[in-house]
Amino acid sequence: MNRPAIYLFLLLFYPITGLSAGADLLKLGYGEITVDENGVARITFQRRFNHSAQTVWDAITNPSSRLRFFESADLREGGEVSIRFSDSLTEYCTITKLEPPHELVYVNNETHGHPARYFTDRLEITKAGEKSIVTFSTPLGLAGPVQLRIAAGWHVWIDNWQILLDDPTITRDKLDMSQTEREQRVLQPYIDQLTSLYPDWRAE
């Protein structure tokens, strides 16, 4: 079994349990949750990709790539991108910073009267030899169960980026079929982080 196949097997079928309190979650692929002075949480992921910064950038930002992250993308500052999370949820965002192939910042067009920083995603790609390191951060909003779903959902989406880039035989549709099951397998470290940050936080 080659390395991409082994990696896919682990992501799809091996539940990650028994992580110690001192485990480095970023090194294990988990996001790190932090809370600002207003009580609003952000999650930051950092992953090493087996591809150059340009290859990863093109795959993430091109709507026609196998990753299908953006449904549409006008790649310029002030341009609009759309992200289709499900049949009933598509987010439309405006690019506020664009420095290919290293940095992309965009803000959700619907802020509901809240500061834009609470609806801003940031993608950074840095060169690591012939490979690259991807750092992605996104807001989780105010304390509540929705934070857990967002954290686990993004965790699996970034898994998908790595899988699809590493293994051309895997399709996005196949990964989408296992999305919910894989989210369930990565929940516990996020539950632990959120309960430590918010004493009254509950998963349900």
Backbone hydrogen bonds in HBPLUS format (Angstrom, degrees):
<---DONOR---> <-ACCEPTOR-->    atom                        ^
c    i                          cat <-CA-CA->   ^        H-A-AA   ^      H-
h    n   atom  resd res      DA  || num        DHA   H-A  angle D-A-AA Bond
n    s   type  num  typ     dist DA aas  dist angle  dist       angle   num
A0006-ILE N   A0002-ASN O   2.96 MM   4  6.26 155.6  2.02 155.6 163.4     1
A0007-TYR N   A0003-ARG O   2.90 MM   4  6.09 165.5  1.92 159.0 162.7     2
A0008-LEU N   A0004-PRO O   2.91 MM   4  6.09 159.5  1.95 147.9 153.3     3
A0009-PHE N   A0005-ALA O   2.95 MM   4  6.14 158.1  2.00 145.3 151.3     4
A0010-LEU N   A0006-ILE O   3.00 MM   4  6.30 160.3  2.04 152.5 157.1     5
A0011-LEU N   A0007-TYR O   3.00 MM   4  6.25 160.3  2.04 151.4 156.6     6
A0012-LEU N   A0008-LEU O   2.94 MM   4  6.05 157.2  1.99 153.6 159.4     7
A0013-PHE N   A0009-PHE O   2.92 MM   4  5.76 160.3  1.95 151.8 156.8     8
A0014-TYR N   A0010-LEU O   3.16 MM   4  4.92 150.7  2.25 123.9 128.9     9
A0023-ALA N   A0020-SER O   3.06 MM   3  5.23 166.8  2.08 113.0 115.4    10
A0028-LEU N   A0024-ASP O   3.24 MM   4  6.56 136.9  2.44 141.4 153.6    11
A0028-LEU N   A0025-LEU O   3.06 MM   3  4.95 127.7  2.34  92.9 107.4    12
A0030-TYR N   A0025-LEU O   2.77 MM   5  4.96 139.3  1.94 157.5 147.6    13
A0029-GLY N   A0026-LEU O   3.06 MM   3  5.12 159.9  2.10 104.7 109.7    14
A0032-GLU N   A0044-THR O   2.84 MM  12  5.23 158.2  1.88 141.2 143.5    15
A0044-THR N   A0032-GLU O   2.96 MM  12  5.23 153.8  2.03 134.2 141.8    16
A0034-THR N   A0042-ARG O   2.92 MM   8  5.51 158.5  1.97 157.5 164.5    17
A0042-ARG N   A0034-THR O   2.87 MM   8  5.51 151.8  1.95 153.5 161.5    18
A0036-ASP N   A0040-VAL O   2.98 MM   4  5.53 166.2  2.00 144.6 145.4    19
A0039-GLY N   A0036-ASP O   2.97 MM   3  5.42 163.1  2.00 119.7 121.7    20
A0041-ALA N   A0141-GLY O   3.39 MM 100  5.82 168.4  2.41 143.7 140.6    21
A0140-LEU N   A0041-ALA O   2.75 MM  99  5.25 176.0  1.75 138.0 138.3    22
A0043-ILE N   A0138-THR O   2.93 MM  95  5.63 167.2  1.95 160.9 161.9    23
A0138-THR N   A0043-ILE O   3.01 MM  95  5.63 151.7  2.10 152.1 160.5    24
A0045-PHE N   A0136-PHE O   2.77 MM  91  5.22 168.2  1.78 157.6 159.9    25
A0136-PHE N   A0045-PHE O   2.93 MM  91  5.22 152.9  2.01 137.7 146.6    26
A0047-ARG N   A0134-VAL O   2.83 MM  87  5.24 159.1  1.88 151.6 157.1    27
A0134-VAL N   A0047-ARG O   2.74 MM  87  5.24 161.8  1.77 164.4 166.2    28
A0049-PHE N   A0132-SER O   2.75 MM  83  5.31 166.0  1.77 157.9 162.6    29
A0132-SER N   A0049-PHE O   3.21 MM  83  5.31 165.9  2.23 144.3 145.4    30
A0056-VAL N   A0052-SER O   3.04 MM   4  6.30 166.1  2.06 156.2 159.7    31
A0057-TRP N   A0053-ALA O   2.87 MM   4  5.97 163.3  1.90 150.0 155.4    32
A0058-ASP N   A0054-GLN O   2.92 MM   4  6.06 169.9  1.93 152.4 155.0    33
A0059-ALA N   A0055-THR O   3.05 MM   4  6.20 158.0  2.10 144.5 150.7    34
A0060-ILE N   A0056-VAL O   2.98 MM   4  6.18 156.5  2.04 153.7 159.4    35
A0061-THR N   A0057-TRP O   2.94 MM   4  6.01 168.8  1.95 160.3 163.4    36
A0062-ASN N   A0058-ASP O   3.07 MM   4  5.64 142.1  2.21 141.5 147.1    37
A0065-SER N   A0062-ASN O   3.04 MM   3  5.51 169.4  2.05 121.2 123.8    38
A0071-GLU N   A0082-SER O   2.73 MM  11  5.41 157.0  1.78 143.6 150.4    39
A0082-SER N   A0072-SER O   3.00 MM  10  5.31 156.9  2.05 144.1 143.6    40
A0074-ASP N   A0080-GLU O   2.93 MM   6  5.37 148.7  2.03 141.1 151.1    41
A0076-ARG N   A0074-ASP O   2.84 MM   2  5.97 121.7  2.19 117.2 101.2    42
A0079-GLY N   A0076-ARG O   2.75 MM   3  5.02 158.8  1.80 131.9 134.9    43
A0078-GLY N   A0095-ILE O   2.78 MM  17  5.19 159.1  1.83 139.8 147.1    44
A0095-ILE N   A0079-GLY O   2.83 MM  16  5.51 168.2  1.85 165.5 169.6    45
A0081-VAL N   A0093-CYS O   2.89 MM  12  5.32 156.8  1.95 143.1 150.6    46
A0093-CYS N   A0081-VAL O   2.82 MM  12  5.32 172.9  1.83 167.7 169.5    47
A0083-ILE N   A0091-GLU O   2.87 MM   8  5.22 155.4  1.93 147.7 156.0    48
A0091-GLU N   A0083-ILE O   2.85 MM   8  5.22 159.1  1.89 151.5 150.7    49
A0085-PHE N   A0089-LEU O   2.87 MM   4  5.54 136.7  2.06 151.0 164.9    50
A0086-SER N   A0089-LEU O   3.21 MM   3  5.07 156.7  2.27 139.5 140.0    51
A0089-LEU N   A0086-SER O   3.27 MM   3  5.07 156.7  2.33  98.1 104.9    52
A0109-ASN N   A0092-TYR O   2.83 MM  17  5.85 167.9  1.84 156.1 154.4    53
A0094-THR N   A0107-VAL O   2.86 MM  13  5.41 155.8  1.92 150.9 151.9    54
A0107-VAL N   A0094-THR O   2.94 MM  13  5.41 157.4  1.99 142.9 146.0    55
A0096-THR N   A0105-VAL O   2.84 MM   9  5.60 158.0  1.88 139.4 147.0    56
A0097-LYS N   A0105-VAL O   3.31 MM   8  4.96 153.3  2.39 136.7 131.9    57
A0105-VAL N   A0097-LYS O   2.93 MM   8  4.96 160.9  1.97 146.2 145.1    58
A0099-GLU N   A0103-GLU O   2.84 MM   4  4.98 169.4  1.85 154.8 152.7    59
A0102-HIS N   A0099-GLU O   2.77 MM   3  5.75 155.2  1.83 139.6 143.7    60
A0103-GLU N   A0099-GLU O   3.00 MM   4  4.98 156.5  2.06 123.7 130.2    61
A0125-ILE N   A0102-HIS O   2.79 MM  23  4.62 154.8  1.85 131.2 137.0    62
A0104-LEU N   A0123-LEU O   2.88 MM  19  5.11 152.3  1.96 150.1 154.9    63
A0123-LEU N   A0104-LEU O   2.81 MM  19  5.11 166.6  1.83 158.7 162.9    64
A0106-TYR N   A0121-ASP O   3.11 MM  15  5.57 158.0  2.16 148.7 155.5    65
A0121-ASP N   A0106-TYR O   2.89 MM  15  5.57 157.7  1.94 168.5 173.0    66
A0108-ASN N   A0119-PHE O   2.92 MM  11  5.44 163.6  1.95 151.8 154.4    67
A0114-HIS N   A0111-THR O   2.95 MM   3  5.40 168.4  1.96 121.1 124.3    68
A0118-TYR N   A0115-PRO O   3.10 MM   3  5.89 161.0  2.14 121.5 126.6    69
A0119-PHE N   A0116-ALA O   2.85 MM   3  5.35 163.2  1.88 121.3 125.3    70
A0122-ARG N   A0137-SER O   3.01 MM  15  5.33 160.6  2.05 150.0 154.4    71
A0137-SER N   A0122-ARG O   2.97 MM  15  5.33 157.6  2.02 149.0 156.2    72
A0124-GLU N   A0135-THR O   2.82 MM  11  5.08 158.3  1.86 155.1 160.7    73
A0135-THR N   A0124-GLU O   2.80 MM  11  5.08 168.1  1.81 155.3 159.1    74
A0126-THR N   A0133-ILE O   2.94 MM   7  5.25 163.9  1.96 149.4 153.3    75
A0133-ILE N   A0126-THR O   2.85 MM   7  5.25 157.8  1.90 149.0 156.5    76
A0128-ALA N   A0131-LYS O   2.93 MM   3  4.99 164.7  1.96 129.4 124.4    77
A0131-LYS N   A0128-ALA O   2.99 MM   3  4.99 153.1  2.06 124.0 123.6    78
A0147-GLN N   A0144-GLY O   3.04 MM   3  5.87 152.9  2.12 124.1 130.1    79
A0148-LEU N   A0145-PRO O   3.04 MM   3  5.55 132.9  2.27 111.8 122.4    80
A0150-ILE N   A0146-VAL O   3.02 MM   4  6.29 158.2  2.07 153.9 159.9    81
A0151-ALA N   A0147-GLN O   2.95 MM   4  6.13 166.6  1.97 151.3 154.8    82
A0152-ALA N   A0148-LEU O   3.06 MM   4  6.19 175.0  2.06 152.9 154.3    83
A0153-GLY N   A0149-ARG O   2.90 MM   4  5.82 151.6  1.98 139.3 148.3    84
A0154-TRP N   A0150-ILE O   2.96 MM   4  6.13 166.8  1.98 155.4 157.2    85
A0155-HIS N   A0151-ALA O   3.04 MM   4  6.20 155.6  2.11 145.3 152.8    86
A0156-VAL N   A0152-ALA O   3.13 MM   4  6.36 160.7  2.17 149.2 152.2    87
A0157-TRP N   A0153-GLY O   2.98 MM   4  6.22 153.2  2.06 145.7 154.0    88
A0158-ILE N   A0154-TRP O   2.96 MM   4  6.13 162.3  1.99 154.9 157.5    89
A0159-ASP N   A0155-HIS O   3.04 MM   4  6.32 148.4  2.14 140.0 149.6    90
A0160-ASN N   A0156-VAL O   2.88 MM   4  6.17 151.8  1.96 145.0 152.5    91
A0161-TRP N   A0157-TRP O   3.06 MM   4  6.52 146.3  2.18 143.0 151.6    92
A0162-GLN N   A0158-ILE O   3.22 MM   4  6.54 162.3  2.25 150.4 152.9    93
A0163-ILE N   A0159-ASP O   2.91 MM   4  6.19 165.1  1.93 158.5 163.1    94
A0164-LEU N   A0160-ASN O   2.89 MM   4  5.94 175.9  1.90 158.6 159.9    95
A0165-LEU N   A0161-TRP O   3.11 MM   4  6.19 151.8  2.19 143.9 151.3    96
A0166-ASP N   A0162-GLN O   2.99 MM   4  6.06 149.8  2.08 145.6 153.9    97
A0167-ASP N   A0163-ILE O   2.88 MM   4  5.90 151.2  1.96 155.4 162.0    98
A0170-ILE N   A0167-ASP O   3.22 MM   3  5.88 167.5  2.24 120.3 123.9    99
A0175-LEU N   A0171-THR O   3.24 MM   4  6.62 156.7  2.30 146.6 152.5   100
A0176-ASP N   A0172-ARG O   2.86 MM   4  6.12 156.3  1.91 153.3 160.4   101
A0177-MET N   A0173-ASP O   3.21 MM   4  6.46 142.4  2.36 142.3 150.5   102
A0178-SER N   A0175-LEU O   3.05 MM   3  5.46 142.0  2.20 108.6 118.7   103
A0179-GLN N   A0176-ASP O   3.23 MM   3  5.01 166.2  2.25 103.0 106.8   104
A0182-ARG N   A0178-SER O   2.97 MM   4  6.11 162.9  2.00 159.8 164.8   105
A0183-GLU N   A0179-GLN O   2.93 MM   4  6.17 150.5  2.02 152.2 161.0   106
A0184-GLN N   A0180-THR O   3.15 MM   4  6.44 153.3  2.22 147.4 153.5   107
A0185-ARG N   A0182-ARG O   3.16 MM   3  5.15 126.8  2.46  94.5 107.9   108
A0186-VAL N   A0183-GLU O   3.19 MM   3  5.53 149.0  2.29 106.4 114.9   109
A0190-TYR N   A0187-LEU O   2.88 MM   3  5.46 128.9  2.14 118.7 132.7   110
A0191-ILE N   A0187-LEU O   2.98 MM   4  6.22 153.0  2.06 151.7 159.6   111
A0192-ASP N   A0188-GLN O   2.89 MM   4  6.16 163.2  1.92 160.6 164.9   112
A0193-GLN N   A0189-PRO O   3.03 MM   4  6.21 155.5  2.09 136.6 142.9   113
A0194-LEU N   A0190-TYR O   2.96 MM   4  6.08 169.2  1.97 150.9 153.8   114
A0195-THR N   A0191-ILE O   2.97 MM   4  6.08 160.7  2.01 152.2 157.3   115
A0196-SER N   A0192-ASP O   3.13 MM   4  6.24 142.0  2.28 139.8 149.3   116
A0197-LEU N   A0193-GLN O   3.04 MM   4  6.28 141.5  2.19 144.0 154.6   117
A0198-TYR N   A0194-LEU O   2.85 MM   4  5.90 156.1  1.91 150.1 156.4   118
A0201-TRP N   A0198-TYR O   2.94 MM   3  5.16 168.4  1.95 119.3 122.0   119
